[in-house]
């Protein structure tokens, strides 16, 4: 059966308001931020309810029609890009926050809700929704769960799967599974939350989620620290975890290559410290004790200075100061403009290995392409390393050679080829660097069991 027949059946059953086609499909629905070449979808499904989505997938399954689920389209692995005969699915109309339960400390939302809307609803109720990342205004909670998003606060709160207590999802045949449970303890067989977290829409479409909320911190302390070397960075992290009463909520590490590049190229940035250091750390601690937390934070930094763990530090005295410090770390949004054709990596290593892996990676890139650019930064607390490389004007052939070098190094260190953003299309060929043949076979078996016709996001992940 043809795609045209599938689209016609969808329109007859659900109408053109829910099934758009032709010029009525916005161009942005072709693909995501990855830059992977994509085709215009043959149709765009925009349900307003789980029931409507169930009917849509049931029809698509009957026709063997491929469907690509799309969230806020901020992914960087090509997971939301459409092929020539595929249909796009957007839950942008399912964007309601259904409930904030202050007693249970939960928020129930539809999957098309943006991360920022969830954060603001939680804050209005006096809570914190812990997940945070730069695309908060565009990305959706369904997409966050499907890629198991991480962001800045993983060191304290974990990834997106750790923020979810219950889900509702629709499988390829239209079956609705899961339950909007609010319990932390629920050991009743296979857990659909963890099965669908990180599955990138290949096993089912998440429609609603119950999210875990945390008390809103009353005091947030931020400091930029200059350190002599990576050993001092790991010491600072271990000591901060052990000695700060409120712990560490963010711990961002920047190698000199990154900071030097940003200070030179992004004129709006202000240098956090007057002198250059071997390593740079942006550290944040969020606590509930407004009266004593700032003093404890500064006393800790003073001890680290006295002991030589850190060489200098700038402490934010206001929210504006904190934003200025974070702006240096968040300036990564400028990379596509500053380095067109760059190769960007989001890999992870054991914390014990990440320092050596970063140094070796940077050295290998500079040795192979002496005139190129190699920048390293990351979330040390969760082992997540970002590498930006640019050489030969961003030629595709050079990007492929850079990818081979970085992913081979990741395999040697037994790291993960994707720490965030998922596998999608771009990392499918290197998934075997991290996963064994037996694990890949198990993934294929799960896919076959839940989606025997292979209609959900075909060709992605595996």
Buried (B, 14 or more C-beta within 10 A) or exposed (E): EEBEEBBBBBBEBBEEEBBBBEEEBEEEBBBBBBBBEBEBBBBBBBBBEBEBBBBBBBBBBBBEBBBBBBBBBBBBBBBBBBBEBBBBBBBBBBBBBEBBEEEBBBBBBBBBBBBBBBBBBBEEBEBBBBBBBBBBEBBBBBBBBBBBBBBBBBBBBBBBBBBBBBBBBBBBBBBBBBBBBBEEEEEEEEBBBEBBBBBBBBBBBBBBBBBBBBEBBEBBBBBBBBBBEBEBBBBBBEBBBEEBEBBBBBBBBBBBBBBEBBBEBBEEBEEBBEEEBBBBBBBBBBBEBEEEBBEBBBEBBEEBBEEEBBBBBBBBEEEEBBEBBBBBBBBBEBBEEBBEBBBBBBBBBEBEBBBEBBEBBBEBBBEBBEEBBBBBBBBBBBBBBBBBBBBBEBEEEBBEBBBEBBBEBBBEBEBBBBBBBBBBBBBBEBBEBBBEEEEEEEBEEBBEEBBEBBBBBBBBBB
